[in-house]
C-alpha cells in the first residue's frame, strides 16, 4: 500500500498521520520509497519496489480505521514545503552547481548578452538605433561580474525549466512562473553604506555607496 500511494495521501484516508504510518513501517521492517520516488512516478520513470526482509518475525497485520466522508484532512503549509523540498533535493538530474563556463545557455541568457553587447557598442560610437530591450533579464551588476551573473542566472533558469516552470523577462522585470504564480527575481551585487569623513573647513559625514563583488539573489519586488 505504501508503494502505491504517498504516506501523506494515505494519512488522509485513514485515521493516522503520515509520521504514524512511517513509524509502523519502521517497526515492521517495511521498506518505504526513497526520496524522489513519487517524482519519478509522476514523470513516468520506471521504479522498482524494495523487497520485504525475510528476517522479520513480528506481527504481520495492523488495523487502520478509515476516515469518514466529512473528515477532511489537509497538509500544513510547512509539511507541504518540507515534502516538496525533499523531492527537489533528491531528484537526480537536477544540478545546483554553477558552471565555470556558459554551456548551451538558455535563450533568455543569449538575448540578454546580445542586448548588453549592443548597448556597449552604441554608447561607444552613438551610431545606429538604440538597442531594443526585448527578453532582457533583470541583472544589476558591475561589468567585471557580468559573466558570473550570467552563469548563475543560467543555472537558475535551467533548474526552473526542468521542474516544468517558466521564466519571463519583461521591461526591467524578471518573473518566475510557478504553478501560475509569478515571483519577481533579480540578481544584483550587494551594496552597503559606509561612513566617510571629509574636512572642508569643518568635519561632516558623508554616506557613500560601496559595491561589493558578492552576488545576492532576491525575490523581493524591484
C-alpha positions as CSV (number, residue, x, y, z in Angstrom):
1,X,0.0,0.0,0.0
2,X,2.8,2.4,0.9
3,X,4.3,1.8,-2.6
4,X,1.1,2.6,-4.4
5,X,0.4,6.0,-2.7
6,X,2.5,8.5,-0.7
7,X,2.1,8.4,3.1
8,X,0.6,11.9,3.1
9,X,-2.2,10.7,0.8
10,X,-2.8,7.6,2.9
11,X,-3.0,9.7,6.0
12,X,-6.0,11.4,4.5
13,X,-7.7,8.1,4.0
14,X,-7.0,6.6,7.4
15,X,-7.2,7.9,11.0
16,X,-3.4,8.2,11.4
17,X,-0.7,10.7,10.5
18,X,1.9,10.1,7.8
19,X,4.5,10.1,10.6
20,X,2.5,7.4,12.4
21,X,2.4,5.3,9.3
22,X,6.2,5.8,8.9
23,X,6.8,4.5,12.5
24,X,4.6,1.4,11.9
25,X,6.6,0.6,8.7
26,X,9.9,1.0,10.6
27,X,8.7,-1.2,13.4
28,X,7.5,-3.9,11.0
29,X,10.7,-3.6,8.8
30,X,8.7,-2.5,5.8
31,X,10.8,-0.6,3.3
32,X,9.5,2.8,2.2
33,X,10.0,4.5,-1.1
34,X,13.2,6.7,-1.1
35,X,13.2,10.4,-1.6
36,X,12.3,11.3,-5.2
37,X,10.3,8.1,-5.8
38,X,7.0,9.8,-6.4
39,X,8.6,12.4,-8.5
40,X,9.9,9.7,-10.8
41,X,6.4,8.0,-10.9
42,X,4.9,11.4,-11.8
43,X,7.1,11.8,-14.8
44,X,6.8,8.2,-16.0
45,X,10.2,6.8,-14.9
46,X,10.4,3.1,-14.1
47,X,10.7,2.3,-10.3
48,X,11.2,-1.0,-8.5
49,X,9.8,-1.5,-5.0
50,X,12.3,-2.7,-2.4
51,X,11.6,-6.3,-1.3
52,X,10.5,-7.2,2.2
53,X,13.1,-8.5,4.5
54,X,12.9,-12.3,5.1
55,X,14.3,-11.9,8.6
56,X,11.2,-10.2,10.1
57,X,9.5,-12.2,12.7
58,X,6.9,-9.8,14.2
59,X,3.2,-9.4,13.6
60,X,2.1,-9.1,10.0
61,X,-1.2,-7.0,10.4
62,X,-2.1,-3.6,11.7
63,X,-5.7,-2.4,11.8
64,X,-6.3,1.1,10.2
65,X,-9.6,2.9,10.6
66,X,-10.9,4.8,7.5
67,X,-11.8,8.4,7.9
68,X,-15.4,9.4,7.4
69,X,-16.6,11.3,4.3
70,X,-16.8,14.6,6.2
71,X,-13.4,14.2,7.9
72,X,-11.2,16.5,5.8
73,X,-7.5,16.4,6.5
74,X,-5.1,18.8,4.8
75,X,-1.4,19.2,5.0
76,X,0.0,22.1,6.8
77,X,2.0,24.7,4.7
78,X,5.2,23.6,6.5
79,X,4.5,19.9,5.7
80,X,3.9,20.7,2.1
81,X,7.1,22.8,1.9
82,X,9.2,20.1,3.6
83,X,7.8,17.4,1.2
84,X,8.5,19.4,-1.9
85,X,12.0,20.4,-0.7
86,X,12.9,16.8,-0.2
87,X,11.6,15.9,-3.6
88,X,13.6,18.6,-5.3
89,X,16.8,17.9,-3.4
90,X,16.6,14.2,-4.1
91,X,15.7,14.3,-7.7
92,X,18.6,13.1,-9.8
93,X,19.5,15.1,-12.9
94,X,19.0,18.5,-11.2
95,X,22.3,20.3,-10.9
96,X,22.6,23.1,-8.4
97,X,26.2,23.7,-9.4
98,X,27.1,26.9,-11.3
99,X,29.5,26.0,-14.1
100,X,32.7,27.9,-14.8
101,X,31.6,28.4,-18.3
102,X,28.3,29.0,-20.1
103,X,27.3,25.8,-21.9
104,X,24.3,25.9,-24.2
105,X,22.9,29.0,-22.4
106,X,19.1,29.5,-22.2
107,X,17.6,31.7,-24.9
108,X,17.0,34.5,-22.3
109,X,20.7,34.5,-21.4
110,X,21.6,34.8,-25.0
111,X,19.2,37.6,-25.7
112,X,20.4,39.4,-22.5
113,X,24.1,39.1,-23.5
114,X,23.3,40.3,-27.1
115,X,21.4,43.4,-25.7
116,X,24.2,44.5,-23.3
117,X,26.9,44.0,-26.0
118,X,24.8,46.1,-28.4
119,X,24.3,48.7,-25.7
120,X,28.1,48.9,-25.1
121,X,28.8,49.4,-28.8
122,X,26.1,52.1,-29.1
123,X,27.4,54.0,-26.1
124,X,30.9,53.9,-27.6
125,X,30.0,55.0,-31.1
126,X,26.5,56.5,-30.8
127,X,25.7,55.1,-34.3
128,X,22.7,53.3,-35.4
129,X,19.5,52.7,-33.5
130,X,19.4,52.4,-29.7
131,X,19.2,48.6,-28.8
132,X,15.7,47.3,-28.3
133,X,15.2,45.8,-24.8
134,X,13.4,42.5,-25.6
135,X,13.7,39.4,-23.4
136,X,16.4,41.0,-21.3
137,X,16.8,39.7,-17.7
138,X,16.9,41.9,-14.7
139,X,20.6,41.8,-13.8
140,X,22.3,44.7,-11.9
141,X,26.0,44.0,-11.5
142,X,29.3,45.7,-12.5
143,X,30.9,44.9,-15.8
144,X,33.5,42.8,-14.1
145,X,30.9,40.4,-12.8
146,X,28.6,40.2,-15.8
147,X,29.7,36.8,-17.0
148,X,29.5,35.3,-13.4
149,X,26.0,36.7,-13.2
150,X,25.0,35.1,-16.5
151,X,26.3,31.7,-15.3
152,X,24.3,32.0,-12.0
153,X,21.1,33.1,-13.7
154,X,21.5,30.4,-16.4
155,X,21.7,27.7,-13.7
156,X,18.6,29.0,-12.0
157,X,16.6,29.2,-15.2
158,X,17.5,25.7,-16.3
159,X,16.5,24.4,-12.8
160,X,13.2,26.1,-13.0
161,X,12.5,24.8,-16.6
162,X,13.5,21.3,-15.6
163,X,10.7,21.5,-13.0
164,X,8.3,22.5,-15.7
165,X,8.2,26.1,-14.6
166,X,8.7,29.2,-16.7
167,X,10.8,32.4,-16.6
168,X,9.6,35.6,-18.3
169,X,11.7,38.7,-19.0
170,X,9.7,41.9,-19.1
171,X,10.8,45.5,-19.2
172,X,13.2,45.8,-16.3
173,X,11.5,42.9,-14.5
174,X,12.1,39.2,-14.5
175,X,9.5,36.7,-13.1
176,X,9.5,33.0,-12.4
177,X,6.1,31.5,-13.1
178,X,5.5,28.6,-10.7
179,X,2.1,26.9,-10.9
180,X,0.5,30.0,-12.2
181,X,2.0,32.3,-9.6
182,X,4.5,35.0,-10.6
183,X,7.5,35.6,-8.4
184,X,9.8,38.5,-9.2
185,X,13.5,37.6,-9.2
186,X,16.7,39.5,-10.0
187,X,20.4,39.3,-9.5
188,X,22.5,42.2,-8.2
189,X,25.7,42.9,-6.3
190,X,25.2,43.6,-2.6
191,X,25.6,47.2,-1.7
192,X,26.5,48.6,1.7
193,X,26.7,52.0,3.3
194,X,30.0,53.2,4.7
195,X,30.7,56.3,6.8
196,X,33.3,58.5,5.2
197,X,34.6,61.7,6.9
198,X,35.8,64.7,4.9
199,X,37.1,68.0,6.2
200,X,36.2,71.2,4.2
201,X,36.7,73.9,6.8
202,X,34.6,71.7,9.1
203,X,34.0,67.9,9.7
204,X,30.9,66.3,8.4
205,X,29.7,62.8,7.5
206,X,29.0,61.6,4.0
207,X,27.3,58.3,3.3
208,X,28.7,56.7,0.1
209,X,27.7,53.5,-1.6
210,X,30.4,50.9,-2.0
211,X,29.8,48.0,-4.4
212,X,31.0,44.6,-3.1
213,X,31.8,41.8,-5.5
214,X,29.3,39.4,-4.0
215,X,26.2,38.3,-5.7
216,X,22.8,38.5,-4.0
217,X,19.7,36.8,-5.4
218,X,16.4,38.4,-4.4
219,X,12.7,37.7,-5.0
220,X,11.7,41.0,-3.4
221,X,9.8,43.5,-5.5
222,X,12.0,45.7,-7.6
